[in-house]
Amino acid sequence: MKERKISGLFRKYLFSTMSIILTSFTFVGILLTIMVSAVWMNEKLDLLEENTKSITENTSLILQSEYMGTGRGTVLVICNTLYQTSETLDADFFVVNEKGEPVYCKHIIQNVASYNGNCVVHDNCIIPGNVMDQLRSGVNYRDTGNLEGVFAANNFVVGCPLVVNGVFRGAVFGTMPSTSGLLKYVAVIIRMFAIASIFAFFIDLIIVYVNVYRTTRPLRQMSRAAKQYANGDFSQRIYIKERRKGKYPTEIEELAEAFNSMAQDLSALEMSRRSFVSNVSHELKTPMTSIGGFIDGILDGTIDKENERKYLVIVSDEVRRLSRLVTAMLNMSRLEAGKMELKPAEFDLSEMLFTTLLSFEQIAETKNIEVLGLEDLTQKKIVADKDLINQVLYNLIDNAVKFTPDSGYISIEIKEDSEKVITKIRNSGAGVPEDEIDNIFERFYKTDKSRSYDSKSAGVGLYLVKTIAEIHGGSIMCRSKVGEYTEFILSLPKM
């Protein structure tokens, strides 16, 4: 199946990431506009204040010069300076007296012949008293506004006290529209930022696209694999790039590893399930066919009266085998569902083992199996669920008898320490290969399906043994040497 290049998760991650980047660019643009505007305004105010101070110094020198006096020549020089500076900075500079009334401005230079002590253009620009008081105290005035209604619009306003021979004679004011040139200046900065942002955005888009695509690829593979798993195909695995030594896995890599492990377990479980269904079907079909055939033979007279008992014994054995299978399946179901309630009681484990061995006496004699260790059995008391432990011993002995060859042996041993009782059951025979020992306690697992003596096994006996031992706080382990023996070691706590 071809991998889809675009998925819902991929689009979600891509769009959310690019939205965050775009939002960040927008926020930076707004912040940059505010900061550029503030810097521009401060620079304008600084420039206006610097020139206002310079005009104030020049005006003070002119007024206190004994060569200039106070006539029209003085007016001409002062107003010319105001005019030149105003035109250069695109600003408006004017001089007021100590009452805040304008006396010199750039416009007078054009009408110096008719000058009568008033500024025609600035007649209405009377400086408020509180501002003049501040200047009179020697502190410069600096603000952005309309100077308490003096101007119609907001302006940069700077005022410097005019002192002549130590006497306060008024002030020099410089004004400039607060928005004049700002929009153009900010527009240039924003245009440069926008161009750079567009290039950066597309570069980020490519990088984010590649990274998100690579990051979500295992998730897309998991989604595709999960659909195959739902259809019963567990062959799909998630590709995981080989990590460098010492590098820790990412969360997605850990998820992919867990997913592959889950797929492996599901595959093994599915194989076990199919094997189990096949085995159980066979186990149910074979004895039921035998039972039906023998009973029909008895009923229709095919089997004579002399052989009826012989075949009824066989039917009885087959019924017991079916009963054991059903009981094992029910117990496995209860154990896995956590519904098995233990009924602990004190009993002698050695006596139970001996009694269980007696139930296999006929089979052991038929196969000429020698049982070793019975003479060394002594009383070993434990507290456990008697029925469940009996099932454990039955399964272990049944397993030993089944796999012991003719004229072989089974040895038993029970010993104890301060905390637990240890039961060892060893049988001669082909043994269990080393690579299968860890699997024999798994449900539905059979060591060799081709061997005739394992053909009647559903693969649940040892799984039940392990589960029952563990819910009692004990354990079961297997040791084997191929071609010689197999030994199971059961450990159970005394109390």
C-alpha positions as CSV (number, residue, x, y, z in Angstrom):
1,M,0.0,0.0,0.0
2,K,1.4,3.4,-1.0
3,E,1.9,5.7,1.9
4,R,-0.3,8.8,1.8
5,K,1.9,11.9,1.7
6,I,-0.6,14.1,3.4
7,S,-2.6,13.0,6.5
8,G,-4.9,14.8,8.9
9,L,-2.2,14.7,11.7
10,F,0.4,16.0,9.2
11,R,-1.7,18.9,8.2
12,K,-2.6,19.7,11.8
13,Y,1.0,19.8,12.9
14,L,2.1,21.7,9.8
15,F,-0.7,24.3,10.0
16,S,-0.4,24.8,13.7
17,T,3.4,25.2,13.6
18,M,3.2,27.7,10.6
19,S,0.4,29.6,12.4
20,I,2.6,30.0,15.4
21,I,5.5,31.2,13.3
22,L,3.2,33.6,11.4
23,T,1.8,34.9,14.7
24,S,5.3,35.4,16.0
25,F,6.3,37.3,12.9
26,T,3.2,39.5,13.3
27,F,3.9,40.1,17.0
28,V,7.5,41.0,16.2
29,G,6.4,43.3,13.4
30,I,4.0,45.2,15.8
31,L,6.6,45.3,18.5
32,L,9.2,46.6,16.0
33,T,6.8,49.3,14.8
34,I,6.2,50.5,18.3
35,M,9.9,50.5,19.2
36,V,10.9,52.2,15.9
37,S,8.3,54.8,16.5
38,A,9.5,55.4,20.0
39,V,13.1,55.6,18.9
40,W,12.2,58.0,16.0
41,M,10.2,60.3,18.3
42,N,13.1,60.4,20.9
43,E,15.6,61.2,18.1
44,K,13.3,64.0,16.9
45,L,13.0,65.4,20.3
46,D,16.7,65.2,20.9
47,L,17.4,66.9,17.6
48,L,14.8,69.6,18.3
49,E,16.2,70.2,21.8
50,E,19.8,70.3,20.5
51,N,18.9,73.0,18.0
52,T,16.8,74.9,20.4
53,K,19.7,75.1,22.8
54,S,22.0,76.3,20.0
55,I,19.5,79.0,19.0
56,T,19.1,80.0,22.7
57,E,22.8,80.4,23.1
58,N,23.2,82.5,19.9
59,T,20.2,84.7,20.8
60,S,21.6,85.2,24.3
61,L,25.0,86.3,22.9
62,I,23.3,88.6,20.4
63,L,21.2,90.3,23.0
64,Q,24.0,90.9,25.4
65,S,26.4,92.1,22.7
66,E,27.2,95.8,23.0
67,Y,27.7,96.0,19.3
68,M,24.3,94.7,18.2
69,G,22.1,96.8,20.6
70,T,18.3,96.3,20.4
71,G,17.5,97.7,17.0
72,R,16.3,96.2,13.8
73,G,19.8,94.7,13.2
74,T,19.3,92.6,16.2
75,V,15.9,91.5,15.0
76,L,17.3,90.7,11.6
77,V,20.1,88.5,12.9
78,I,17.9,86.6,15.4
79,C,15.0,86.1,13.0
80,N,17.4,85.0,10.2
81,T,18.9,82.4,12.5
82,L,15.3,81.2,13.4
83,Y,14.4,81.1,9.7
84,Q,17.5,79.1,8.6
85,T,17.2,76.5,11.3
86,S,13.5,76.1,10.8
87,E,13.8,75.6,7.1
88,T,16.6,73.1,7.5
89,L,14.7,70.9,10.1
90,D,11.2,71.5,8.8
91,A,10.4,72.9,12.2
92,D,9.2,76.2,13.8
93,F,11.5,78.1,16.2
94,F,10.4,81.3,17.9
95,V,11.3,83.5,20.9
96,V,9.0,84.6,23.7
97,N,9.5,87.2,26.4
98,E,9.3,86.6,30.1
99,K,5.5,86.8,29.9
100,G,5.4,84.0,27.3
101,E,4.5,86.4,24.4
102,P,6.2,85.7,21.0
103,V,8.7,88.4,20.0
104,Y,10.9,86.8,17.3
105,C,10.1,84.1,14.7
106,K,11.1,83.1,11.2
107,H,8.3,84.9,9.6
108,I,9.5,88.4,10.7
109,I,12.5,88.1,8.5
110,Q,10.1,88.6,5.5
111,N,8.5,91.7,7.1
112,V,11.3,93.2,9.1
113,A,10.6,96.7,7.8
114,S,7.2,96.7,9.4
115,Y,8.2,95.0,12.6
116,N,6.7,96.7,15.6
117,G,7.6,94.3,18.4
118,N,4.9,91.7,17.7
119,C,5.0,88.4,15.8
120,V,2.2,88.5,13.3
121,V,2.0,84.7,12.8
122,H,2.5,83.7,16.4
123,D,0.3,86.4,18.1
124,N,-1.9,83.6,19.5
125,C,0.9,81.4,20.7
126,I,0.9,82.6,24.3
127,I,2.9,80.1,26.4
128,P,1.0,79.0,29.6
129,G,2.3,80.4,32.9
130,N,3.2,77.1,34.5
131,V,5.5,76.3,31.5
132,M,7.1,79.7,31.8
133,D,7.6,79.1,35.6
134,Q,9.4,75.9,34.8
135,L,11.7,77.7,32.4
136,R,12.2,80.5,34.8
137,S,13.5,78.0,37.3
138,G,16.2,77.0,34.7
139,V,14.6,73.6,33.7
140,N,14.1,72.9,30.0
141,Y,10.6,72.1,28.8
142,R,10.2,68.9,26.7
143,D,6.9,67.3,25.7
144,T,4.7,65.9,22.9
145,G,1.3,67.5,22.7
146,N,-0.5,70.7,22.0
147,L,1.0,72.7,24.8
148,E,-2.3,73.0,26.7
149,G,-4.2,74.2,23.6
150,V,-1.6,76.5,22.2
151,F,-1.4,74.4,19.0
152,A,-4.2,72.9,17.0
153,A,-2.4,69.5,16.7
154,N,0.1,67.5,18.6
155,N,3.7,68.6,18.2
156,F,7.1,67.9,19.5
157,V,7.7,70.9,21.8
158,V,11.0,72.0,23.4
159,G,11.6,75.1,25.4
160,C,14.9,76.5,26.7
161,P,15.2,79.5,29.1
162,L,16.7,82.6,27.5
163,V,19.0,84.3,30.1
164,V,20.9,87.5,29.2
165,N,23.5,88.7,31.6
166,G,22.1,86.5,34.3
167,V,18.6,87.9,33.9
168,F,15.7,85.7,32.6
169,R,14.5,87.4,29.5
170,G,12.1,84.7,28.1
171,A,12.6,81.5,26.2
172,V,13.2,79.9,22.9
173,F,10.7,77.3,21.6
174,G,11.1,74.8,18.9
175,T,8.1,72.8,17.6
176,M,7.7,70.1,15.0
177,P,4.7,68.0,13.9
178,S,4.8,64.8,15.8
179,T,3.8,62.7,12.8
180,S,5.7,64.5,10.2
181,G,7.9,61.9,8.4
182,L,7.1,59.2,11.0
183,L,4.8,57.2,8.6
184,K,7.4,57.2,5.8
185,Y,10.2,56.2,8.2
186,V,8.1,53.4,9.8
187,A,6.9,52.3,6.3
188,V,10.5,51.8,5.2
189,I,11.4,49.7,8.2
190,I,8.2,47.6,8.0
191,R,8.8,47.0,4.3
192,M,12.3,45.8,5.0
193,F,11.0,43.6,7.8
194,A,8.2,42.2,5.6
195,I,10.6,41.3,2.8
196,A,12.9,39.5,5.2
197,S,10.0,37.8,7.0
198,I,8.6,36.5,3.7
199,F,11.9,34.9,2.9
200,A,12.3,33.5,6.4
201,F,8.7,32.3,6.4
202,F,9.2,30.2,3.2
203,I,12.5,28.8,4.5
204,D,10.7,27.9,7.8
205,L,7.9,26.4,5.8
206,I,10.3,24.0,4.0
207,I,12.1,23.1,7.2
208,V,8.9,22.6,9.2
209,Y,7.4,20.6,6.3
210,V,10.3,18.2,6.2
211,N,10.6,17.8,10.0
212,V,6.9,17.3,10.5
213,Y,6.8,14.8,7.6
214,R,9.6,12.8,9.1
215,T,8.2,13.1,12.6
216,T,4.7,11.9,11.7
217,R,5.9,9.2,9.3
218,P,6.1,6.5,12.1
219,L,2.6,7.5,13.2
220,R,1.3,7.2,9.6
221,Q,3.0,3.8,9.4
222,M,1.4,2.8,12.7
223,S,-2.0,3.9,11.4
224,R,-1.6,1.8,8.3
225,A,-0.3,-1.2,10.2
226,A,-3.1,-1.0,12.7
227,K,-5.6,-1.3,9.9
228,Q,-3.7,-4.4,8.7
229,Y,-3.7,-5.8,12.2
230,A,-7.5,-5.3,12.3
231,N,-7.7,-7.5,9.2
232,G,-5.6,-10.2,10.9
233,D,-2.3,-9.4,9.1
234,F,0.5,-8.9,11.7
235,S,3.4,-8.9,9.3
236,Q,3.8,-5.0,9.1
237,R,6.5,-3.5,11.2
238,I,7.5,0.2,11.9
239,Y,10.9,1.2,10.5
240,I,13.1,2.6,13.2
241,K,16.3,4.4,12.2
242,E,19.4,2.9,13.9
243,R,20.5,5.2,16.8
244,R,24.1,6.2,17.4
245,K,25.7,4.8,20.5
246,G,24.8,6.7,23.6
247,K,21.9,8.5,22.0
248,Y,18.6,8.2,23.8
249,P,15.4,7.3,21.8
250,T,12.7,9.9,21.3
251,E,9.2,9.4,22.5
252,I,8.0,8.4,19.0
253,E,10.9,5.9,18.6
254,E,9.9,4.4,22.0
255,L,6.3,4.2,20.8
256,A,7.4,2.6,17.5
257,E,9.4,0.0,19.4
258,A,6.5,-0.7,21.7
259,F,4.2,-1.0,18.6
260,N,6.6,-3.5,17.0
261,S,6.8,-5.4,20.2
262,M,3.0,-5.4,20.4
263,A,2.8,-6.6,16.8
264,Q,5.2,-9.4,17.6
265,D,3.2,-10.5,20.6
266,L,-0.1,-10.3,18.6
267,S,1.4,-12.4,15.8
268,A,2.6,-15.0,18.3
269,L,-0.8,-14.9,20.0
270,E,-2.6,-15.3,16.7
271,M,-0.4,-18.2,15.8
272,S,-1.0,-19.7,19.2
273,R,-4.8,-19.1,18.9
274,R,-4.9,-20.8,15.5
275,S,-2.8,-23.7,16.8
276,F,-5.0,-23.9,19.9
277,V,-8.2,-24.0,17.8
278,S,-6.7,-26.7,15.6
279,N,-5.5,-28.7,18.6
280,V,-8.7,-28.4,20.6
281,S,-10.8,-29.2,17.6
282,H,-8.7,-32.3,17.1
283,E,-8.8,-33.2,20.8
284,L,-12.6,-32.9,20.8
285,K,-13.2,-34.6,17.5
286,T,-11.0,-37.6,18.1
287,P,-12.4,-38.8,21.4
288,M,-15.9,-37.9,20.5
289,T,-15.6,-39.9,17.3
290,S,-14.2,-42.8,19.3
291,I,-16.9,-42.5,22.0
292,G,-19.7,-42.3,19.4
293,G,-18.3,-45.2,17.4
294,F,-17.9,-47.5,20.4
295,I,-21.4,-46.6,21.8
296,D,-23.0,-47.1,18.4
297,G,-21.1,-50.5,18.1
298,I,-22.5,-51.6,21.5
299,L,-26.0,-50.4,20.7
300,D,-26.2,-52.0,17.3
301,G,-24.5,-55.2,18.4
302,T,-21.4,-54.8,16.3
303,I,-19.4,-55.2,19.5
304,D,-20.2,-58.4,21.3
305,K,-21.1,-58.7,24.9
306,E,-17.7,-60.1,25.9
307,N,-15.9,-56.9,24.7
308,E,-18.4,-54.3,25.9
309,R,-16.6,-53.7,29.1
310,K,-13.3,-53.3,27.3
311,Y,-14.7,-50.6,25.0
312,L,-16.7,-48.9,27.8
313,V,-13.4,-48.5,29.7
314,I,-12.0,-46.8,26.6
315,V,-15.1,-44.5,26.4
316,S,-14.7,-43.7,30.1
317,D,-11.0,-42.7,29.6
318,E,-11.9,-40.5,26.7
319,V,-14.7,-38.8,28.7
320,R,-12.2,-38.1,31.5
321,R,-9.7,-36.7,29.0
322,L,-12.5,-34.4,27.6
323,S,-13.4,-33.4,31.2
324,R,-9.8,-32.5,32.0
325,L,-9.5,-30.4,28.8
326,V,-12.7,-28.5,29.6
327,T,-11.6,-28.0,33.3
328,A,-8.2,-26.7,32.1
329,M,-9.8,-24.3,29.7
330,L,-12.2,-23.0,32.4
331,N,-9.4,-22.6,34.9
332,M,-7.3,-20.7,32.4
333,S,-10.3,-18.5,31.6
334,R,-10.9,-17.8,35.3
335,L,-7.2,-17.2,36.0
336,E,-6.8,-14.7,33.2
337,A,-10.0,-12.9,34.2
338,G,-8.8,-12.7,37.8
339,K,-11.9,-14.5,39.1
340,M,-10.1,-17.5,40.6
341,E,-10.6,-17.4,44.3
342,L,-8.0,-19.2,46.4
343,K,-9.2,-21.5,49.2
344,P,-6.0,-22.0,51.3
345,A,-5.8,-25.0,53.5
346,E,-3.0,-26.9,55.2
347,F,-2.0,-30.3,53.6
348,D,0.9,-32.6,53.1
349,L,2.5,-32.0,49.7
350,S,4.4,-35.3,49.7
351,E,1.1,-37.3,50.3
352,M,-0.5,-35.4,47.4
353,L,2.4,-36.1,45.1
354,F,2.3,-39.8,46.0
355,T,-1.4,-40.1,45.4
356,T,-1.1,-38.3,42.1
357,L,1.6,-40.7,41.0
358,L,-0.7,-43.7,41.8
359,S,-3.2,-42.4,39.2
360,F,-0.5,-42.9,36.5
361,E,0.5,-46.4,37.8
362,Q,-1.1,-48.3,34.9
363,I,0.5,-46.1,32.2
364,A,3.9,-46.2,33.9
365,E,3.7,-50.0,34.1
366,T,2.7,-50.2,30.4
367,K,5.7,-48.1,29.4
368,N,8.0,-49.9,32.0
369,I,8.8,-46.5,33.6
370,E,10.9,-46.7,36.8
371,V,9.9,-44.2,39.5
372,L,12.7,-43.1,41.7
373,G,12.7,-41.2,45.0
374,L,9.4,-42.5,46.5
375,E,11.3,-44.1,49.4
376,D,12.8,-40.7,50.4
377,L,9.5,-38.8,50.6
378,T,8.8,-37.3,54.0
379,Q,5.9,-35.1,55.3
380,K,6.1,-31.5,53.9
381,K,3.2,-29.3,55.1
382,I,2.2,-26.2,53.1
383,V,-0.8,-23.8,53.1
384,A,-2.3,-23.4,49.6
385,D,-5.4,-24.1,47.5
386,K,-5.4,-27.9,47.6
387,D,-7.4,-28.4,44.3
388,L,-5.2,-26.0,42.3
389,I,-1.9,-27.5,43.6
390,N,-3.2,-30.9,42.9
391,Q,-3.8,-29.8,39.3
392,V,-0.2,-28.5,39.1
393,L,1.2,-31.8,40.3
394,Y,-1.1,-33.7,38.0
395,N,0.0,-31.7,35.0
396,L,3.7,-32.0,35.8
397,I,3.5,-35.8,36.3
398,D,1.3,-36.2,33.2
399,N,3.9,-34.3,31.3
400,A,6.7,-36.4,32.7
401,V,4.9,-39.7,31.9
402,K,4.0,-38.5,28.4
403,F,7.6,-37.6,27.4
404,T,9.4,-40.5,29.1
405,P,10.3,-43.2,26.6
406,D,9.7,-46.9,27.3
407,S,12.0,-48.3,30.0
408,G,12.9,-44.8,31.1
409,Y,12.7,-43.2,34.5
410,I,11.0,-40.5,36.5
411,S,12.6,-39.2,39.7
412,I,10.9,-37.1,42.4
413,E,12.3,-35.1,45.2
414,I,10.8,-32.8,47.8
415,K,12.9,-30.6,50.1
416,E,12.3,-27.5,52.2
417,D,14.0,-24.5,53.7
418,S,12.8,-21.9,56.2
419,E,10.4,-20.3,53.7
420,K,9.5,-22.6,50.9
421,V,9.0,-26.2,49.8
422,I,10.8,-27.2,46.6
423,T,9.5,-30.1,44.4
424,K,11.7,-31.5,41.6
425,I,10.3,-33.9,39.0
426,R,12.8,-35.2,36.4
427,N,12.1,-37.6,33.6
428,S,14.5,-39.2,31.1
429,G,13.9,-38.5,27.4
430,A,14.7,-36.3,24.5
431,G,14.7,-33.1,26.5
432,V,13.8,-29.6,25.6
433,P,16.0,-27.6,23.2
434,E,17.6,-24.6,25.0
435,D,15.9,-22.1,22.6
436,E,12.5,-23.4,23.6
437,I,12.8,-23.5,27.3
438,D,11.6,-19.9,27.8
439,N,8.5,-20.6,25.6
440,I,7.2,-23.9,27.1
441,F,5.2,-22.0,29.8
442,E,3.4,-19.9,27.3
443,R,-0.2,-20.8,26.6
444,F,-1.0,-23.0,23.6
445,Y,2.8,-23.6,23.0
446,K,3.9,-27.1,22.0
447,T,7.5,-28.1,21.8
448,D,7.2,-30.4,18.9
449,K,3.9,-30.8,17.1
450,S,5.3,-33.6,14.9
451,R,5.9,-36.1,17.8
452,S,3.2,-38.6,18.4
453,Y,3.3,-38.4,22.2
454,D,2.6,-34.7,22.0
455,S,-0.3,-34.9,19.6
456,K,-2.9,-34.9,22.4
457,S,-1.7,-31.8,24.0
458,A,-3.5,-28.5,23.7
459,G,-0.6,-26.6,25.1
460,V,-2.2,-25.2,28.2
461,G,-0.9,-27.5,31.0
462,L,2.4,-25.8,31.7
463,Y,0.8,-22.4,31.3
464,L,-1.7,-23.2,34.1
465,V,1.2,-24.6,36.2
466,K,3.1,-21.4,35.9
467,T,0.0,-19.2,36.6
468,I,-1.1,-21.2,39.6
469,A,2.4,-21.2,41.1
470,E,2.7,-17.5,40.7
471,I,-0.7,-16.6,42.3
472,H,0.4,-18.6,45.3
473,G,3.6,-16.5,45.5
474,G,5.8,-19.4,44.1
475,S,7.6,-20.1,40.9
476,I,8.3,-22.8,38.3
477,M,11.4,-23.4,36.2
478,C,12.7,-25.9,33.8
479,R,16.1,-27.4,33.3
480,S,16.9,-29.8,30.4
481,K,19.7,-31.5,28.6
482,V,18.9,-32.6,25.1
483,G,18.9,-36.4,24.7
484,E,19.1,-37.0,28.5
485,Y,16.5,-35.5,30.8
486,T,14.0,-32.7,31.5
487,E,13.5,-31.4,35.1
488,F,10.8,-29.1,36.5
489,I,11.4,-27.3,39.8
490,L,8.3,-26.1,41.6
491,S,8.8,-23.7,44.6
492,L,5.9,-22.9,46.9
493,P,5.8,-20.9,50.1
494,K,5.0,-22.8,53.3
495,M,2.4,-20.4,54.4
